[in-house]
């Protein structure tokens, strides 16, 4: 995955610069090119101020999805980080007056026109994916990015231009609050296999998961509030479940994790005891969020 800076700039400027891989995973080399081209475009934007915020989100959606695909295909996170560092260094040494840089800017802007017309995008994961949409009905709550595991509905809820991380679960007696549980990356920098390579049973509700938050290294983000009756009706399965909203720090924390691992929502009763827990796959949540953000958030589209 080594190419000259100028050839990479030319490749990144093609209309495909905003294309998100869909369907079956493509070869690592092709996905690596997608990752590298979008990474370079974003790094050049940091240096030269090329794109709008929405264009950056569109490029980032493609970059994050390609990164998730590479990780799930077995490319190490360290190798991708090293590759990104190499690209950043090349972008830092690039002359912003190069004609290839100007061409990149124009081609990405042209491709972005078509990108904005997309209403829906599916971001597949290992076991569960994210369904993202830019469509919404004014005055009515709904999901902008949703993962539905069958027992948990989680993702970005939306009411007009307000978007926040939310979770909807079956009604549980005694539950008064909820907490998002993630791997504490400082205490445990590596992914955690709860079965220790198959020697122990997987946690209940996470039999499908390869990597879960370890009990000895948990990072917690507490819910900031409960959903209204209208949100319960719109967001929960059957319209009768519990809905909790989380602060923006929850979104940042999820995006910072490895897309191959899982997170957990725990329901807490008035005594501080856990009365329910539900796992979800982090996957390409960051790409789904970037897709939603790169659209026009103020215009209803039903």
C-alpha positions as CSV (number, residue, x, y, z in Angstrom):
1,X,0.0,0.0,0.0
2,X,2.7,2.5,-1.0
3,X,2.1,5.0,-3.7
4,X,3.5,8.5,-4.6
5,X,1.8,11.4,-3.0
6,X,0.8,12.9,-6.3
7,X,-0.6,9.6,-7.7
8,X,-2.6,9.1,-4.5
9,X,-4.0,12.7,-4.7
10,X,-5.1,12.0,-8.3
11,X,-6.8,8.7,-7.2
12,X,-8.5,10.4,-4.3
13,X,-10.0,13.0,-6.5
14,X,-12.0,10.7,-8.6
15,X,-15.8,10.6,-8.2
16,X,-15.3,7.3,-6.4
17,X,-13.7,9.3,-3.5
18,X,-17.1,9.4,-1.9
19,X,-18.2,5.9,-2.7
20,X,-18.8,3.6,0.2
21,X,-18.1,-0.1,-0.3
22,X,-21.4,-2.1,-0.2
23,X,-22.2,-5.8,-0.6
24,X,-19.5,-8.4,-0.1
25,X,-16.2,-7.3,1.3
26,X,-13.7,-6.5,-1.4
27,X,-10.0,-7.5,-1.5
28,X,-7.8,-6.0,1.1
29,X,-5.7,-4.2,-1.5
30,X,-8.7,-2.4,-3.0
31,X,-10.1,-1.6,0.4
32,X,-6.7,-0.3,1.5
33,X,-6.7,2.0,-1.5
34,X,-10.1,3.4,-0.4
35,X,-8.9,3.9,3.1
36,X,-5.6,5.5,2.0
37,X,-7.3,7.8,-0.6
38,X,-9.9,9.1,1.9
39,X,-7.3,9.5,4.6
40,X,-5.1,11.5,2.3
41,X,-8.0,13.7,1.2
42,X,-8.8,14.5,4.9
43,X,-5.2,15.1,5.8
44,X,-4.8,17.5,2.8
45,X,-7.9,19.3,4.0
46,X,-6.4,19.8,7.4
47,X,-3.3,21.3,5.7
48,X,-4.9,23.2,2.9
49,X,-8.6,23.9,3.9
50,X,-10.2,22.2,0.9
51,X,-13.6,21.0,2.0
52,X,-16.8,21.9,3.8
53,X,-17.8,20.2,7.1
54,X,-20.3,18.1,5.2
55,X,-17.7,17.0,2.6
56,X,-15.3,16.0,5.4
57,X,-18.1,13.9,7.0
58,X,-18.7,12.2,3.6
59,X,-15.0,11.4,3.2
60,X,-14.8,10.2,6.8
61,X,-17.8,7.9,6.3
62,X,-15.9,6.1,3.5
63,X,-12.6,6.1,5.4
64,X,-14.2,4.6,8.6
65,X,-16.1,2.0,6.7
66,X,-13.0,0.9,4.8
67,X,-11.1,0.8,8.1
68,X,-13.7,-1.4,9.7
69,X,-13.7,-3.8,6.7
70,X,-9.9,-4.1,6.9
71,X,-9.9,-4.8,10.6
72,X,-12.6,-7.5,10.2
73,X,-10.6,-9.0,7.4
74,X,-7.6,-9.4,9.7
75,X,-5.5,-6.3,9.1
76,X,-4.0,-5.2,12.4
77,X,-5.0,-1.9,13.9
78,X,-1.3,-1.0,14.4
79,X,-0.6,-1.5,10.7
80,X,-3.5,0.8,9.8
81,X,-2.3,3.4,12.3
82,X,1.2,3.2,10.8
83,X,-0.2,3.6,7.3
84,X,-2.3,6.6,8.4
85,X,0.7,8.2,10.0
86,X,2.7,7.7,6.8
87,X,-0.1,9.4,4.7
88,X,-0.4,12.3,7.2
89,X,3.4,12.9,6.9
90,X,3.1,12.9,3.1
91,X,0.2,15.3,3.2
92,X,2.1,17.6,5.6
93,X,4.9,17.9,3.0
94,X,2.5,18.6,0.1
95,X,2.5,22.0,-1.5
96,X,-1.2,23.2,-1.4
97,X,-0.6,25.0,-4.7
98,X,-0.1,21.8,-6.7
99,X,-2.7,21.5,-9.5
100,X,-3.5,18.0,-8.3
101,X,-4.7,19.5,-5.0
102,X,-7.0,21.9,-6.8
103,X,-8.3,19.1,-9.0
104,X,-9.0,17.0,-5.9
105,X,-11.0,19.8,-4.4
106,X,-13.2,20.2,-7.5
107,X,-13.7,16.5,-8.0
108,X,-14.7,15.8,-4.4
109,X,-17.1,18.8,-4.6
110,X,-18.7,17.4,-7.8
111,X,-19.0,13.9,-6.3
112,X,-20.5,15.3,-3.1
113,X,-23.6,16.5,-5.1
114,X,-24.5,12.9,-5.8
115,X,-23.6,11.8,-2.3
116,X,-26.1,14.3,-0.8
117,X,-28.9,12.7,-2.8
118,X,-28.5,9.4,-1.0
119,X,-31.2,8.9,1.7
120,X,-30.2,5.6,3.2
121,X,-27.0,3.5,3.7
122,X,-26.4,0.2,5.2
123,X,-23.1,-0.4,7.2
124,X,-22.7,-4.1,7.6
125,X,-20.7,-5.6,10.5
126,X,-19.6,-9.0,11.7
127,X,-22.9,-10.0,13.2
128,X,-25.0,-6.8,13.3
129,X,-24.8,-3.7,11.2
130,X,-26.1,-0.1,11.2
131,X,-29.0,1.1,9.1
132,X,-28.6,4.9,8.6
133,X,-31.1,7.3,7.0
134,X,-31.2,11.0,6.4
135,X,-35.0,10.9,6.0
136,X,-37.2,12.1,8.8
137,X,-40.7,13.5,9.5
138,X,-40.8,16.9,11.1
139,X,-41.9,16.8,14.7
140,X,-41.8,13.0,15.0
141,X,-39.0,11.1,16.7
142,X,-37.3,8.3,14.8
143,X,-34.0,6.5,14.2
144,X,-31.2,8.2,12.2
145,X,-28.9,5.2,12.7
146,X,-30.2,2.0,14.1
147,X,-28.8,-1.4,15.2
148,X,-31.6,-3.9,16.1
149,X,-30.3,-7.1,17.8
150,X,-33.8,-8.4,18.5
151,X,-33.8,-7.4,22.1
152,X,-32.0,-4.0,21.9
153,X,-32.6,-1.1,19.6
154,X,-29.7,1.3,19.8
155,X,-28.1,4.1,17.8
156,X,-28.8,7.7,16.9
157,X,-32.3,8.9,17.5
158,X,-33.6,12.0,15.9
159,X,-36.2,14.7,16.5
160,X,-35.9,17.3,13.8
161,X,-32.3,18.6,13.9
162,X,-31.6,17.1,17.3
163,X,-29.6,13.8,17.1
164,X,-28.4,11.9,20.1
165,X,-27.3,8.4,21.2
166,X,-30.3,6.4,22.5
167,X,-31.1,2.9,23.5
168,X,-34.6,1.2,23.6
169,X,-35.1,-2.1,25.5
170,X,-38.0,-4.1,26.8
171,X,-39.9,-2.7,29.8
172,X,-38.1,-4.0,32.9
173,X,-39.6,-3.7,36.4
174,X,-37.6,-1.5,38.7
175,X,-35.3,0.0,36.0
176,X,-34.7,3.7,36.7
177,X,-31.5,4.4,34.8
178,X,-29.1,3.0,32.2
179,X,-25.4,3.0,31.7
180,X,-23.2,2.4,28.6
181,X,-20.4,0.0,29.4
182,X,-17.3,0.0,27.2
183,X,-13.8,-1.4,27.4
184,X,-11.5,1.0,29.3
185,X,-8.7,1.4,26.7
186,X,-6.2,2.7,29.2
187,X,-6.5,-0.3,31.6
188,X,-6.9,-2.8,28.8
189,X,-5.5,-1.6,25.5
190,X,-6.2,-4.9,23.7
191,X,-9.4,-6.5,22.7
192,X,-10.8,-8.9,25.4
193,X,-12.0,-12.4,24.6
194,X,-14.4,-13.3,27.5
195,X,-14.1,-17.0,26.7
196,X,-10.3,-17.0,26.8
197,X,-10.0,-18.8,23.5
198,X,-13.0,-21.0,24.2
199,X,-12.2,-22.2,27.7
200,X,-15.1,-20.4,29.3
201,X,-18.7,-19.7,28.2
202,X,-19.5,-16.4,26.6
203,X,-21.5,-13.8,28.7
204,X,-25.3,-14.3,28.5
205,X,-26.7,-12.3,25.7
206,X,-23.3,-12.1,23.9
207,X,-22.9,-15.6,22.7
208,X,-22.3,-14.2,19.2
209,X,-19.6,-11.7,20.2
210,X,-15.8,-12.3,20.0
211,X,-14.8,-9.3,22.1
212,X,-16.6,-7.8,25.1
213,X,-15.9,-5.2,27.8
214,X,-13.9,-6.9,30.6
215,X,-15.2,-6.6,34.1
216,X,-11.8,-5.5,35.4
217,X,-11.6,-2.6,32.9
218,X,-14.9,-0.9,32.3
219,X,-15.5,2.7,31.0
220,X,-19.0,3.9,31.9
221,X,-21.2,6.6,30.4
222,X,-24.4,7.2,32.3
223,X,-27.7,8.0,30.6
224,X,-28.7,11.7,30.6
225,X,-32.4,11.1,30.7
226,X,-35.4,8.9,29.7
227,X,-37.4,9.1,26.6
228,X,-40.8,10.7,26.4
229,X,-44.0,8.7,25.8
230,X,-43.8,9.7,22.1
231,X,-40.2,8.5,21.9
232,X,-41.1,5.2,23.6
233,X,-43.8,4.7,21.0
234,X,-41.6,5.5,18.1
235,X,-38.2,4.1,19.1
236,X,-38.9,0.9,21.0
237,X,-40.0,-2.4,19.6
238,X,-43.8,-2.6,20.0
239,X,-43.9,0.9,21.3
240,X,-43.9,-0.1,25.0
241,X,-40.3,-0.4,25.9
242,X,-37.8,1.7,27.9
243,X,-35.9,4.5,26.1
244,X,-32.8,6.2,27.5
245,X,-30.8,9.0,26.0
246,X,-27.0,9.5,26.5
247,X,-24.7,12.5,26.3
248,X,-22.6,13.3,23.3
249,X,-19.6,11.8,25.2
250,X,-21.2,8.4,24.5
251,X,-21.0,8.9,20.8
252,X,-17.3,9.9,21.0
253,X,-16.5,7.0,23.3
254,X,-18.1,4.4,20.9
255,X,-16.4,5.8,17.8
256,X,-13.0,5.6,19.7
257,X,-13.4,1.9,20.2
258,X,-12.4,-0.9,17.8
259,X,-15.3,-1.7,15.4
260,X,-14.8,-5.4,16.0
261,X,-15.7,-5.2,19.7
262,X,-19.0,-4.9,21.5
263,X,-20.5,-2.6,24.1
264,X,-23.2,-3.2,26.7
265,X,-26.2,-1.3,27.9
266,X,-27.0,-2.1,31.6
267,X,-30.3,-1.2,33.3
268,X,-30.0,0.0,36.8
269,X,-32.7,-0.1,39.6
270,X,-33.2,2.4,42.5
271,X,-30.7,0.4,44.7
272,X,-27.9,0.6,42.1
273,X,-28.2,-3.0,41.1
274,X,-28.2,-4.2,37.5
275,X,-31.6,-5.6,36.4
276,X,-30.9,-6.2,32.7
277,X,-28.1,-6.0,30.2
278,X,-27.9,-5.9,26.4
279,X,-25.0,-6.1,24.0
280,X,-24.5,-4.5,20.7
281,X,-21.7,-4.5,18.0
282,X,-19.8,-1.3,17.7
283,X,-19.1,-2.0,14.0
284,X,-19.0,1.0,11.7
285,X,-21.0,3.3,13.9
286,X,-18.7,6.1,13.2
287,X,-19.2,5.8,9.5
288,X,-23.0,5.7,10.0
289,X,-22.9,8.8,12.0
290,X,-20.7,10.6,9.4
291,X,-23.2,9.6,6.7
292,X,-26.1,11.1,8.6
293,X,-24.1,14.3,9.5
294,X,-23.0,14.8,5.9
295,X,-26.6,15.3,4.7
296,X,-28.8,18.4,5.2
297,X,-30.0,18.0,8.8
298,X,-32.5,20.8,8.6
299,X,-34.7,19.6,5.7
300,X,-37.3,16.8,6.3
301,X,-37.3,14.0,3.8
302,X,-39.9,11.4,4.2
